[in-house]
Amino acid sequence: MGKKRAAFLSIFLFLAVNIVSLSNAIEGYYGHEDGRVYTAVAVALVSIILATVAFLIWKKAEYKK
């Protein structure tokens, strides 16, 4: 598997983790479970940082001449 394809697939993986984490944060907020909210938001922040890094790697590999 090439570097470009791995970065492209990891973008979708990290975004899926982000969606699940944010839905858990919303459920925790409505249930007044503060620990669950903080954990889910932390996981979502880490996944969006990793998705951004994967996007930059993909962009570099895509437009390399």
N, CA, C and O atoms as CSV, one atom per row, in Angstrom:
chain,resi,resn,atom,element,x,y,z
A,1,MET,N,N,0.859,-1.171,0.000
A,1,MET,CA,C,0.000,0.000,0.000
A,1,MET,C,C,0.903,1.230,0.000
A,1,MET,O,O,1.847,1.329,0.783
A,2,GLY,N,N,0.594,2.152,-0.887
A,2,GLY,CA,C,1.398,3.350,-0.998
A,2,GLY,C,C,1.138,4.341,0.126
A,2,GLY,O,O,0.155,4.260,0.862
A,3,LYS,N,N,2.057,5.265,0.219
A,3,LYS,CA,C,1.955,6.284,1.266
A,3,LYS,C,C,0.710,7.140,1.078
A,3,LYS,O,O,0.057,7.528,2.047
A,4,LYS,N,N,0.389,7.429,-0.184
A,4,LYS,CA,C,-0.775,8.254,-0.481
A,4,LYS,C,C,-2.069,7.543,-0.093
A,4,LYS,O,O,-2.962,8.150,0.497
A,5,ARG,N,N,-2.166,6.279,-0.417
A,5,ARG,CA,C,-3.380,5.523,-0.104
A,5,ARG,C,C,-3.546,5.327,1.406
A,5,ARG,O,O,-4.657,5.417,1.927
A,6,ALA,N,N,-2.445,5.062,2.101
A,6,ALA,CA,C,-2.516,4.892,3.552
A,6,ALA,C,C,-2.954,6.184,4.234
A,6,ALA,O,O,-3.742,6.157,5.179
A,7,ALA,N,N,-2.444,7.307,3.755
A,7,ALA,CA,C,-2.847,8.593,4.335
A,7,ALA,C,C,-4.316,8.873,4.043
A,7,ALA,O,O,-5.035,9.381,4.904
A,8,PHE,N,N,-4.764,8.547,2.840
A,8,PHE,CA,C,-6.149,8.782,2.464
A,8,PHE,C,C,-7.112,7.946,3.312
A,8,PHE,O,O,-8.144,8.448,3.757
A,9,LEU,N,N,-6.779,6.693,3.530
A,9,LEU,CA,C,-7.629,5.826,4.358
A,9,LEU,C,C,-7.594,6.227,5.827
A,9,LEU,O,O,-8.599,6.117,6.531
A,10,SER,N,N,-6.437,6.691,6.288
A,10,SER,CA,C,-6.358,7.103,7.689
A,10,SER,C,C,-7.156,8.372,7.944
A,10,SER,O,O,-7.634,8.575,9.060
A,11,ILE,N,N,-7.314,9.225,6.949
A,11,ILE,CA,C,-8.162,10.411,7.099
A,11,ILE,C,C,-9.581,9.980,7.437
A,11,ILE,O,O,-10.186,10.510,8.369
A,12,PHE,N,N,-10.112,9.032,6.693
A,12,PHE,CA,C,-11.468,8.555,6.954
A,12,PHE,C,C,-11.576,7.845,8.303
A,12,PHE,O,O,-12.588,7.974,8.992
A,13,LEU,N,N,-10.556,7.110,8.673
A,13,LEU,CA,C,-10.560,6.432,9.962
A,13,LEU,C,C,-10.592,7.440,11.105
A,13,LEU,O,O,-11.379,7.298,12.041
A,14,PHE,N,N,-9.741,8.455,11.030
A,14,PHE,CA,C,-9.702,9.460,12.094
A,14,PHE,C,C,-10.989,10.279,12.136
A,14,PHE,O,O,-11.437,10.653,13.220
A,15,LEU,N,N,-11.585,10.562,10.998
A,15,LEU,CA,C,-12.855,11.289,10.996
A,15,LEU,C,C,-13.984,10.444,11.578
A,15,LEU,O,O,-14.876,10.978,12.238
A,16,ALA,N,N,-13.958,9.132,11.342
A,16,ALA,CA,C,-14.965,8.250,11.939
A,16,ALA,C,C,-14.813,8.215,13.459
A,16,ALA,O,O,-15.808,8.242,14.184
A,17,VAL,N,N,-13.574,8.155,13.939
A,17,VAL,CA,C,-13.326,8.196,15.383
A,17,VAL,C,C,-13.817,9.523,15.952
A,17,VAL,O,O,-14.379,9.566,17.046
A,18,ASN,N,N,-13.604,10.604,15.207
A,18,ASN,CA,C,-14.041,11.924,15.646
A,18,ASN,C,C,-15.563,11.986,15.776
A,18,ASN,O,O,-16.074,12.536,16.752
A,19,ILE,N,N,-16.281,11.441,14.823
A,19,ILE,CA,C,-17.748,11.452,14.863
A,19,ILE,C,C,-18.269,10.662,16.056
A,19,ILE,O,O,-19.179,11.115,16.751
A,20,VAL,N,N,-17.706,9.496,16.297
A,20,VAL,CA,C,-18.139,8.673,17.423
A,20,VAL,C,C,-17.817,9.362,18.750
A,20,VAL,O,O,-18.628,9.344,19.675
A,21,SER,N,N,-16.643,9.962,18.838
A,21,SER,CA,C,-16.259,10.647,20.073
A,21,SER,C,C,-17.150,11.845,20.355
A,21,SER,O,O,-17.547,12.072,21.498
A,22,LEU,N,N,-17.461,12.604,19.332
A,22,LEU,CA,C,-18.315,13.770,19.550
A,22,LEU,C,C,-19.744,13.363,19.889
A,22,LEU,O,O,-20.415,14.057,20.654
A,23,SER,N,N,-20.220,12.255,19.337
A,23,SER,CA,C,-21.561,11.798,19.722
A,23,SER,C,C,-21.569,11.318,21.174
A,23,SER,O,O,-22.553,11.512,21.888
A,24,ASN,N,N,-20.470,10.692,21.610
A,24,ASN,CA,C,-20.356,10.307,23.022
A,24,ASN,C,C,-20.282,11.529,23.927
A,24,ASN,O,O,-20.819,11.514,25.034
A,25,ALA,N,N,-19.627,12.577,23.470
A,25,ALA,CA,C,-19.550,13.806,24.257
A,25,ALA,C,C,-20.928,14.438,24.410
A,25,ALA,O,O,-21.270,14.933,25.483
A,26,ILE,N,N,-21.705,14.423,23.355
A,26,ILE,CA,C,-23.057,14.985,23.417
A,26,ILE,C,C,-23.941,14.172,24.359
A,26,ILE,O,O,-24.689,14.735,25.157
A,27,GLU,N,N,-23.850,12.845,24.261
A,27,GLU,CA,C,-24.636,11.993,25.158
A,27,GLU,C,C,-24.210,12.195,26.614
A,27,GLU,O,O,-25.052,12.213,27.512
A,28,GLY,N,N,-22.920,12.345,26.843
A,28,GLY,CA,C,-22.435,12.581,28.197
A,28,GLY,C,C,-22.859,13.936,28.730
A,28,GLY,O,O,-23.131,14.082,29.921
A,29,TYR,N,N,-22.917,14.928,27.851
A,29,TYR,CA,C,-23.342,16.259,28.268
A,29,TYR,C,C,-24.803,16.253,28.700
A,29,TYR,O,O,-25.158,16.838,29.723
A,30,TYR,N,N,-25.647,15.589,27.915
A,30,TYR,CA,C,-27.064,15.538,28.266
A,30,TYR,C,C,-27.315,14.660,29.493
A,30,TYR,O,O,-28.307,14.842,30.199
A,31,GLY,N,N,-26.421,13.717,29.741
A,31,GLY,CA,C,-26.552,12.857,30.915
A,31,GLY,C,C,-25.826,13.391,32.128
A,31,GLY,O,O,-25.802,12.741,33.173
A,32,HIS,N,N,-25.228,14.578,32.005
A,32,HIS,CA,C,-24.486,15.223,33.089
A,32,HIS,C,C,-23.354,14.339,33.611
A,32,HIS,O,O,-23.114,14.265,34.816
A,33,GLU,N,N,-22.662,13.670,32.685
A,33,GLU,CA,C,-21.507,12.841,33.027
A,33,GLU,C,C,-20.249,13.580,32.571
A,33,GLU,O,O,-19.806,13.412,31.435
A,34,ASP,N,N,-19.681,14.391,33.450
A,34,ASP,CA,C,-18.574,15.258,33.072
A,34,ASP,C,C,-17.329,14.486,32.637
A,34,ASP,O,O,-16.654,14.901,31.695
A,35,GLY,N,N,-17.014,13.391,33.291
A,35,GLY,CA,C,-15.839,12.603,32.923
A,35,GLY,C,C,-15.939,12.060,31.515
A,35,GLY,O,O,-14.951,12.036,30.781
A,36,ARG,N,N,-17.117,11.630,31.138
A,36,ARG,CA,C,-17.340,11.104,29.790
A,36,ARG,C,C,-17.187,12.209,28.746
A,36,ARG,O,O,-16.652,11.979,27.661
A,37,VAL,N,N,-17.657,13.396,29.082
A,37,VAL,CA,C,-17.564,14.513,28.139
A,37,VAL,C,C,-16.106,14.881,27.901
A,37,VAL,O,O,-15.682,15.026,26.755
A,38,TYR,N,N,-15.330,15.032,28.986
A,38,TYR,CA,C,-13.936,15.430,28.846
A,38,TYR,C,C,-13.110,14.389,28.091
A,38,TYR,O,O,-12.264,14.737,27.267
A,39,THR,N,N,-13.357,13.128,28.376
A,39,THR,CA,C,-12.638,12.059,27.688
A,39,THR,C,C,-12.974,12.041,26.204
A,39,THR,O,O,-12.081,11.918,25.365
A,40,ALA,N,N,-14.253,12.162,25.877
A,40,ALA,CA,C,-14.668,12.115,24.475
A,40,ALA,C,C,-14.151,13.318,23.701
A,40,ALA,O,O,-13.742,13.182,22.548
A,41,VAL,N,N,-14.162,14.477,24.312
A,41,VAL,CA,C,-13.649,15.672,23.638
A,41,VAL,C,C,-12.138,15.572,23.440
A,41,VAL,O,O,-11.624,16.000,22.407
A,42,ALA,N,N,-11.432,15.022,24.401
A,42,ALA,CA,C,-9.979,14.848,24.262
A,42,ALA,C,C,-9.656,13.888,23.120
A,42,ALA,O,O,-8.744,14.140,22.333
A,43,VAL,N,N,-10.402,12.792,23.030
A,43,VAL,CA,C,-10.191,11.837,21.945
A,43,VAL,C,C,-10.521,12.485,20.601
A,43,VAL,O,O,-9.822,12.256,19.614
A,44,ALA,N,N,-11.577,13.288,20.558
A,44,ALA,CA,C,-11.951,13.968,19.313
A,44,ALA,C,C,-10.879,14.965,18.890
A,44,ALA,O,O,-10.579,15.075,17.701
A,45,LEU,N,N,-10.302,15.687,19.833
A,45,LEU,CA,C,-9.246,16.641,19.499
A,45,LEU,C,C,-8.003,15.947,18.960
A,45,LEU,O,O,-7.395,16.409,17.995
A,46,VAL,N,N,-7.630,14.843,19.583
A,46,VAL,CA,C,-6.467,14.092,19.107
A,46,VAL,C,C,-6.737,13.522,17.710
A,46,VAL,O,O,-5.852,13.542,16.854
A,47,SER,N,N,-7.936,13.022,17.478
A,47,SER,CA,C,-8.239,12.440,16.168
A,47,SER,C,C,-8.276,13.504,15.079
A,47,SER,O,O,-7.893,13.223,13.943
A,48,ILE,N,N,-8.724,14.711,15.391
A,48,ILE,CA,C,-8.749,15.749,14.365
A,48,ILE,C,C,-7.340,16.245,14.070
A,48,ILE,O,O,-7.045,16.625,12.936
A,49,ILE,N,N,-6.463,16.247,15.078
A,49,ILE,CA,C,-5.059,16.603,14.825
A,49,ILE,C,C,-4.401,15.552,13.936
A,49,ILE,O,O,-3.670,15.890,13.004
A,50,LEU,N,N,-4.658,14.290,14.222
A,50,LEU,CA,C,-4.094,13.207,13.399
A,50,LEU,C,C,-4.672,13.224,11.985
A,50,LEU,O,O,-3.955,12.939,11.026
A,51,ALA,N,N,-5.950,13.553,11.843
A,51,ALA,CA,C,-6.550,13.655,10.508
A,51,ALA,C,C,-5.927,14.798,9.727
A,51,ALA,O,O,-5.725,14.682,8.519
A,52,THR,N,N,-5.623,15.894,10.394
A,52,THR,CA,C,-4.981,17.018,9.721
A,52,THR,C,C,-3.572,16.651,9.269
A,52,THR,O,O,-3.164,16.999,8.161
A,53,VAL,N,N,-2.836,15.957,10.111
A,53,VAL,CA,C,-1.493,15.512,9.734
A,53,VAL,C,C,-1.572,14.536,8.563
A,53,VAL,O,O,-0.768,14.613,7.634
A,54,ALA,N,N,-2.534,13.624,8.604
A,54,ALA,CA,C,-2.699,12.676,7.504
A,54,ALA,C,C,-3.083,13.402,6.218
A,54,ALA,O,O,-2.642,13.014,5.136
A,55,PHE,N,N,-3.892,14.443,6.322
A,55,PHE,CA,C,-4.250,15.227,5.141
A,55,PHE,C,C,-3.022,15.913,4.548
A,55,PHE,O,O,-2.847,15.935,3.330
A,56,LEU,N,N,-2.180,16.467,5.402
A,56,LEU,CA,C,-0.981,17.120,4.892
A,56,LEU,C,C,-0.038,16.128,4.226
A,56,LEU,O,O,0.582,16.451,3.212
A,57,ILE,N,N,0.077,14.930,4.779
A,57,ILE,CA,C,0.896,13.881,4.157
A,57,ILE,C,C,0.301,13.480,2.816
A,57,ILE,O,O,1.027,13.324,1.834
A,58,TRP,N,N,-1.026,13.311,2.770
A,58,TRP,CA,C,-1.687,12.950,1.519
A,58,TRP,C,C,-1.512,14.044,0.481
A,58,TRP,O,O,-1.237,13.756,-0.684
A,59,LYS,N,N,-1.669,15.298,0.891
A,59,LYS,CA,C,-1.540,16.424,-0.037
A,59,LYS,C,C,-0.137,16.492,-0.615
A,59,LYS,O,O,0.041,16.742,-1.807
A,60,LYS,N,N,0.863,16.267,0.238
A,60,LYS,CA,C,2.243,16.284,-0.217
A,60,LYS,C,C,2.508,15.156,-1.223
A,60,LYS,O,O,3.186,15.362,-2.230
A,61,ALA,N,N,1.967,13.968,-0.942
A,61,ALA,CA,C,2.154,12.828,-1.841
A,61,ALA,C,C,1.349,13.000,-3.129
A,61,ALA,O,O,1.793,12.562,-4.190
A,62,GLU,N,N,0.195,13.619,-3.057
A,62,GLU,CA,C,-0.676,13.790,-4.221
A,62,GLU,C,C,-0.076,14.778,-5.223
A,62,GLU,O,O,-0.096,14.537,-6.430
A,63,TYR,N,N,0.445,15.865,-4.724
A,63,TYR,CA,C,0.916,16.927,-5.611
A,63,TYR,C,C,2.418,16.967,-5.773
A,63,TYR,O,O,2.980,17.976,-6.198
A,64,LYS,N,N,3.070,15.857,-5.432
A,64,LYS,CA,C,4.516,15.748,-5.613
A,64,LYS,C,C,4.815,15.607,-7.103
A,64,LYS,O,O,4.151,14.851,-7.812
A,65,LYS,N,N,5.796,16.325,-7.555
A,65,LYS,CA,C,6.127,16.273,-8.997
A,65,LYS,C,C,7.366,15.456,-9.266
A,65,LYS,O,O,7.774,15.315,-10.418
